[in-house]
């Protein structure tokens, strides 16, 4: 017998489908939590709270995976800007590079 086949005819009719739907939107990775009431239950991994401890605020917020660096995938600017900030060319912006870029930008804005 199928979980939603209430009349046991081997088919699921429109009237046999549950009417309650629960949606959850959140930033983070999806993980499987098992089964609950016959339905698959998914949850969200909470955003990482540790990570970049230094660097400007924009840098800490862009470091979504909390590894202390900002990759191009995390970066919200253009590739040209990313390459300009990534001085050592390793494909990651670290806190020191972010601080230097932030200081340069603030100096340029004051001109």
C-alpha positions, 0 to 999 in steps of 0.5 A: 500500500502506498503511503497516500493511497487511502482507499487502497486502489493502488492509485493516489487521487488528488483528494488523497494528497496532503494539503499542507506544504512547508517551505523553508528558505535559508542560506546554507547547505542542505542536509538530510535529516531522515523521515518524518510522517512519511515525508523526507525532511530536509534542513539547513546547515546554519551559516558559519559563525567562525571564519575571517576574524580580521579584515574589513566588514565587507570581507568578513561578510563575503567569507560565506564558508568561514575559511578566512579567505574569499574565493571568486565564487564568494566575491560580489564584485567583478573578476577584474576587481577580484584580480586587482585585490588578490595581489599574490594571485593564489585565487583567494583574497585573504584578510591582509589583501582585503585590508590593503584594498579597503585602505586604498579604496577609502583613500581614493574616495577622499580625493 
